[in-house]
């Protein structure tokens, strides 16, 4: 987290997201402040809380993508949830504490993957020995010890490392963990410990002989040997600290739970969800199956279009827990041109690489890109504005024919110019009943 300054974070986000500079600055500062807090003495750091953010803007302008890319940049646990999926306690549905449990699950996986990379070389060596034992067992001495390594075993090792044996089949013994059906155990999360891990330790692991290709066996054995080298308790402890100090929860559609009560119907629990959400954002302790997790320093980023409601329709207490508000702008025709060409994952590049797998090479003229952007912007103006997502549906319609016939077009080169765009999208341009073509 400390490796990137706010300006560097914004530059990295610019490689994937067009515009929305104000929102990028806000999240960059929020993340840097978390790193600054960790550099302070514990007595001071404890009182410094994250400045949660509300992003306000229509769909398809980059709200979710900014938060997701930010978490990838700083290698932080990240989950995205929809506020409309939660219900007030006492109603049927998910309770708000489940978002914290989901975040901890992500943190455990992240830390486990990182530790697996640290022991990968040792795990690969152990897996290699097990594979060699399956392919060419070492002879045992009368005393039960393994005999000396034969030259043929070393030659086999060289062939194994060179990949010459990857397609050969081999029988290996693998351990299978017992399947624990947590659904039959009442409230495992509330028990305050990893109930599944406890049961796994109580129930012996089964060993089963499986026949598979050497390449698959190498991956499986490397995974198993790596798990043996990792301290599970230390992994869980580090994951809990990571979730508490670096975790990011993105709450989408928060505008759907804004508004006053009607007393009946589907809106009956809107304010109840807000009040249940308040202690989570404010700071509380949540029980997970890995242990207790404090939410005081988790960064919450909320977002919503707020077409019908406003942020001021949220209960005052919850408004105060999101002190930073940023407005994301509608995307223009010029923004669409940049989205099609500038980002690392630009749509034109994605389709070019996809079709290249079939041996079809496509090239976009600049004038064709300008026309595509103009059509997408026009459709957004005349129908529902769904932002940059409109480009995906327009591009799908544009390349529908070539995508269908690509397997029989290997070796061909296709130039996408304005004539091609006008021919393929003629129905969209002329027909005002756009729902026949676009979402």
C-alpha positions in Angstrom: 0.0 0.0 0.0 2.8 2.4 0.8 4.5 1.9 -2.5 2.1 4.1 -4.4 1.5 7.8 -3.8 -1.9 9.4 -4.6 -0.6 10.7 -7.9 0.8 7.3 -8.9 -2.5 5.6 -8.0 -4.4 8.1 -10.2 -2.0 7.5 -13.1 -2.5 3.7 -12.7 -6.3 4.1 -12.7 -6.0 6.3 -15.8 -4.7 3.3 -17.7 -8.0 1.6 -17.3 -10.7 4.2 -16.6 -11.3 7.3 -18.7 -12.1 10.6 -16.9 -13.7 10.8 -13.5 -10.6 12.5 -12.1 -12.3 13.8 -8.9 -13.4 10.2 -7.9 -9.9 8.9 -8.6 -8.3 11.5 -6.4 -10.7 10.8 -3.6 -10.1 7.1 -3.5 -6.3 7.6 -3.9 -6.2 10.0 -0.9 -8.4 7.6 1.2 -6.0 4.7 0.5 -2.9 6.7 1.2 -4.4 7.9 4.5 -4.7 4.3 5.6 -1.0 3.7 5.0 -0.2 6.9 6.9 -2.3 5.7 9.8 -0.3 2.4 10.0 3.0 4.5 10.4 1.7 6.1 13.6 2.0 4.9 17.2 -0.9 2.5 18.1 -2.5 4.9 20.6 -2.9 7.6 17.9 -3.6 5.2 15.0 -6.5 3.7 16.8 -8.5 6.9 16.8 -7.9 7.7 13.1 -10.9 6.3 11.1 -11.1 5.9 7.4 -13.0 8.6 5.4 -15.7 6.6 3.7 -16.9 7.7 0.3 -20.1 8.0 -1.6 -19.9 8.0 -5.4 -22.9 9.6 -7.1 -23.4 9.0 -10.8 -25.4 7.2 -13.4 -24.8 3.6 -14.4 -21.8 2.8 -16.6 -19.6 5.7 -15.7 -16.9 3.8 -13.8 -17.9 3.7 -10.1 -17.4 0.0 -9.6 -14.4 -0.2 -11.9 -12.6 2.5 -9.9 -13.0 0.7 -6.6 -12.1 -2.7 -8.1 -9.0 -1.5 -9.8 -8.0 0.4 -6.7 -8.1 -2.8 -4.6 -6.0 -4.6 -7.2 -3.4 -1.9 -7.2 -2.9 -1.9 -3.4 -3.4 -5.7 -3.1 -6.3 -5.2 -0.6 -9.2 -7.6 0.1 -12.2 -6.3 -1.8 -15.8 -7.3 -2.2 -18.7 -5.7 -4.0 -22.2 -6.0 -2.5 -25.6 -4.6 -3.5 -27.4 -2.8 -0.7 -30.8 -3.9 -2.1 -30.0 -7.5 -1.4 -30.0 -7.0 2.4 -33.0 -6.9 4.6 -33.7 -5.6 8.1 -33.2 -8.1 10.9 -36.4 -10.1 11.2 -37.1 -10.2 7.5 -36.2 -13.0 5.1 -32.9 -12.2 3.4 -29.2 -11.7 4.0 -28.1 -9.7 7.1 -25.6 -6.9 6.7 -22.9 -8.7 8.7 -22.5 -11.2 6.0 -20.6 -8.7 3.9 -17.8 -8.6 6.6 -17.7 -12.4 6.6 -17.4 -12.4 2.8 -14.5 -9.9 3.1 -12.7 -12.2 5.5 -13.0 -15.1 3.2 -11.4 -13.1 0.4 -8.6 -12.0 2.8 -7.9 -15.6 3.8 -7.7 -16.7 0.1 -5.4 -13.7 -0.7 -3.0 -14.4 2.2 -3.0 -18.2 1.5 -2.1 -17.5 -2.2 0.7 -15.2 -1.1 2.1 -17.7 1.3 1.8 -20.4 -1.3 4.0 -18.4 -3.7 6.6 -18.1 -0.9 6.8 -21.9 -0.5 6.2 -22.8 -4.2 9.8 -23.9 -4.9 9.9 -26.2 -2.0 6.4 -27.6 -2.8 7.5 -28.2 -6.4 10.5 -30.1 -5.3 8.5 -32.3 -3.0 5.9 -32.8 -5.7 8.6 -33.8 -8.2 9.9 -36.5 -5.8 6.5 -37.9 -5.3 6.0 -38.0 -9.1 9.3 -39.7 -9.6 8.4 -42.3 -6.9 5.2 -43.0 -8.9 7.1 -43.3 -12.2 10.2 -45.1 -10.9 10.1 -46.1 -7.2 13.4 -46.2 -5.4 14.4 -49.7 -4.2 14.3 -50.3 -0.5 17.2 -51.8 1.5 16.7 -54.7 3.8 16.7 -52.3 6.7 13.7 -50.5 5.2 15.7 -47.4 4.1 15.5 -46.1 0.5 18.4 -47.0 -1.6 20.8 -44.7 -3.5 19.5 -42.6 -6.4 20.0 -44.5 -9.6 21.2 -42.8 -12.8 18.0 -43.8 -14.6 16.0 -41.8 -12.0 18.1 -38.7 -12.6 17.5 -39.1 -16.4 13.8 -39.4 -15.7 14.0 -36.3 -13.6 15.5 -34.4 -16.5 12.8 -35.5 -18.8 10.2 -34.6 -16.3 11.5 -31.1 -15.9 11.7 -30.7 -19.7 8.0 -31.6 -20.0 8.6 -34.7 -22.1 6.4 -36.8 -19.7 3.5 -34.4 -19.3 1.2 -36.4 -21.5 2.0 -39.8 -19.8 -0.5 -41.1 -17.3 0.5 -41.9 -13.8 -1.3 -43.3 -10.7 -0.8 -41.2 -7.5 -2.2 -41.3 -4.0 -3.9 -38.1 -3.0 -5.5 -37.0 0.2 -9.1 -36.0 0.1 -10.4 -33.8 2.9 -13.8 -34.8 4.4 -16.7 -32.9 3.0 -18.2 -30.9 5.8 -21.8 -29.8 5.1 -22.0 -26.6 7.2 -25.6 -26.1 6.3 -26.5 -28.9 8.7 -24.7 -27.1 11.6 -26.7 -24.3 13.0 -25.0 -20.9 12.8 -21.3 -21.9 12.2 -20.3 -18.3 11.8 -21.6 -17.4 15.3 -19.4 -20.0 16.9 -16.4 -17.7 16.7 -13.9 -20.2 15.3 -13.2 -22.1 12.1 -15.7 -24.9 12.7 -15.0 -26.6 9.4 -11.3 -26.7 10.2 -12.0 -28.3 13.6 -14.2 -31.0 12.0 -11.6 -31.6 9.3 -8.9 -32.3 12.0 -11.3 -34.6 13.9 -12.2 -36.6 10.8 -9.2 -38.4 9.2 -8.4 -37.6 5.7 -9.0 -40.3 3.1 -6.4 -41.4 0.7 -7.5 -42.4 -2.8 -5.5 -43.5 -5.8 -6.2 -41.5 -8.9 -5.0 -41.9 -12.5 -4.2 -38.7 -14.4 -1.7 -37.1 -16.7 1.7 -36.1 -15.3 1.1 -32.4 -15.9 -2.2 -32.5 -13.9 -0.6 -34.6 -11.2 2.3 -32.1 -10.8 -0.2 -29.3 -10.2 -2.2 -31.3 -7.7 0.8 -32.6 -5.8 2.3 -29.1 -5.7 -0.9 -27.7 -4.2 -1.0 -30.4 -1.6 2.7 -30.1 -0.6 2.3 -26.3 -0.4 -0.6 -26.7 2.0 1.6 -28.9 4.2 4.2 -26.2 4.4 1.8 -23.3 5.3 0.9 -22.6 8.9 -2.9 -22.3 8.7 -3.2 -20.5 12.1 -0.7 -17.9 11.1 -2.5 -17.5 7.7 -5.8 -16.9 9.4 -4.3 -14.4 11.9 -2.7 -12.4 9.1 -5.8 -12.5 7.0 -7.9 -11.1 9.9 -5.4 -8.2 10.4 -5.4 -7.6 6.6 -9.2 -7.5 6.4 -9.4 -5.1 9.4 -6.7 -2.7 8.2 -6.8 -2.9 4.4 -10.2 -4.3 3.5 -12.5 -2.4 1.1 -16.2 -3.0 0.9 -18.0 -1.5 -2.1 -21.7 -1.1 -1.4 -23.5 -0.6 -4.7 -27.1 0.7 -5.2 -27.2 2.4 -1.9 -29.7 4.8 -3.3 -32.2 1.8 -3.4 -32.4 1.8 0.4 -32.6 5.6 0.7 -36.0 7.2 1.2 -38.6 7.4 3.9 -40.8 4.5 5.0 -44.2 3.9 3.5 -45.1 1.5 6.2 -46.0 -1.4 3.8 -44.9 -3.1 0.7 -41.3 -3.7 -0.5 -40.0 -0.5 1.1 -40.9 -1.5 4.6 -37.4 -2.4 5.6 -35.4 0.3 3.8 -34.7 2.4 6.9 -34.2 -0.8 8.9 -31.4 -1.9 6.5 -29.8 1.5 6.9 -29.9 1.2 10.7 -28.5 -2.3 10.5 -25.7 -1.0 8.2 -24.9 1.9 10.5 -22.9 0.0 13.2 -21.0 -2.0 10.6 -19.8 1.3 8.9 -19.4 3.1 12.3 -17.3 0.3 13.8 -18.3 -2.9 15.5 -17.1 -6.5 16.0 -18.4 -9.2 13.7 -18.1 -12.9 14.5 -16.8 -15.0 11.6 -15.8 -18.6 11.4 -12.2 -17.5 11.5 -12.6 -15.3 14.6 -13.7 -11.8 15.6 -13.2 -9.0 13.1 -13.4 -5.3 13.9 -14.8 -3.1 11.2 -13.5 0.3 12.6 -10.8 0.7 9.9 -12.4 -1.1 6.9 -12.9 1.4 4.0 -16.5 1.6 2.8 -17.2 3.0 -0.7 -20.9 3.4 -1.5 -22.3 4.2 -4.8 -25.7 5.0 -6.4 -27.3 6.8 -9.3 -29.7 8.7 -7.0 -32.1 9.4 -9.8 -35.2 9.3 -7.6 -33.7 9.7 -4.1 -30.8 11.9 -2.9 -28.0 11.2 -0.4 -29.8 13.5 2.0 -32.6 10.9 2.1 -30.4 8.5 3.9 -30.7 8.6 7.7 -28.6 11.4 9.2 -26.4 9.0 11.2 -25.4 7.0 8.1 -24.8 10.2 6.1 -22.3 11.3 8.7 -20.3 8.0 8.2 -19.7 8.9 4.5 -18.1 12.3 4.8 -16.7 12.4 1.3 -19.1 12.7 -1.7 -17.9 12.7 -5.3 -20.1 13.2 -8.4 -19.2 11.3 -11.5 -19.9 12.9 -14.8 -21.9 11.5 -17.7 -19.7 10.1 -20.4 -19.6 12.1 -23.6 -19.0 11.1 -27.2 -15.3 12.1 -26.8 -15.1 9.9 -23.7 -16.4 7.0 -25.8 -13.7 7.5 -28.4 -11.1 7.4 -25.6 -12.7 4.3 -24.0 -12.4 2.5 -27.4 -8.8 3.3 -27.9 -6.8 4.4 -24.8 -7.2 1.9 -21.9 -5.0 -1.2 -21.6 -8.2 -3.2 -21.9 -9.8 -1.1 -24.6 -12.8 -2.8 -26.3 -11.2 -2.7 -29.8 -8.2 -4.5 -28.5 -10.3 -7.1 -26.7 -12.2 -8.0 -29.8 -9.0 -7.9 -31.9 -7.3 -10.4 -29.6 -10.5 -12.6 -29.4 -10.8 -13.0 -33.1 -7.0 -13.5 -33.5 -7.4 -16.8 -31.7 -9.4 -17.9 -34.8 -6.8 -16.6 -37.2 -8.8 -13.5 -38.1 -7.0 -10.2 -38.1 -9.3 -7.1 -37.7 -8.3 -3.5 -37.8 -10.3 -0.4 -36.9 -10.1 2.9 -38.8 -10.1 6.0 -36.7 -13.2 7.3 -38.6 -15.0 4.0 -37.8 -14.2 4.5 -34.1 -15.5 8.0 -34.2 -18.7 6.8 -35.8 -19.1 4.0 -33.2 -18.8 6.5 -30.4 -21.3 8.8 -32.1 -23.8 6.0 -32.5 -23.4 4.8 -28.8 -23.8 8.4 -27.5 -26.9 8.9 -29.7 -28.5 5.7 -28.5 -27.9 6.7 -24.9 -29.5 10.1 -25.5 -32.6 8.6 -27.2 -33.1 5.7 -24.8 -31.9 4.8 -21.3 -28.4 6.1 -20.6 -26.3 3.2 -19.5 -23.0 4.9 -20.0 -20.0 2.9 -21.3 -21.9 -0.4 -21.3 -23.6 0.9 -24.4 -20.3 0.4 -26.3 -20.3 -3.3 -25.5 -23.7 -3.9 -27.0 -22.9 -1.7 -30.0 -19.6 -3.6 -30.6 -21.4 -7.0 -30.2 -23.9 -6.0 -32.9 -21.1 -4.6 -35.1 -19.0 -7.8 -35.0 -21.8 -10.3 -34.7 -21.4 -11.5 -38.3 -17.6 -12.0 -38.2 -17.8 -13.6 -34.8 -20.2 -16.2 -36.1 -18.2 -17.0 -39.2 -14.7 -16.6 -37.7 -13.9 -20.3 -37.6 -14.2 -20.4 -41.4 -12.3 -17.2 -42.0 -8.9 -18.2 -40.7 -6.1 -16.3 -42.4 -8.3 -13.4 -43.5 -7.8 -9.7 -42.7 -10.9 -7.5 -42.1 -10.8 -3.7 -42.0 -13.5 -2.0 -40.0 -14.3 1.3 -41.8 -17.3 3.6 -41.7 -18.9 1.7 -44.6 -18.8 -1.5 -42.6 -20.1 0.2 -39.5 -23.0 1.8 -41.3 -23.9 -1.5 -43.0 -23.9 -3.6 -39.8 -25.6 -0.9 -37.6 -28.0 0.4 -40.2 -31.0 -1.0 -38.2 -29.9 0.7 -35.0 -29.3 4.0 -36.7 -32.7 4.1 -38.5 -35.0 2.3 -36.2 -36.2 4.3 -33.2 -37.5 1.1 -31.5 -34.1 0.4 -30.2 -35.2 -2.2 -27.7 -35.1 -4.7 -30.6 -31.4 -4.3 -30.8 -30.0 -2.8 -27.6 -30.7 -4.1 -24.1 
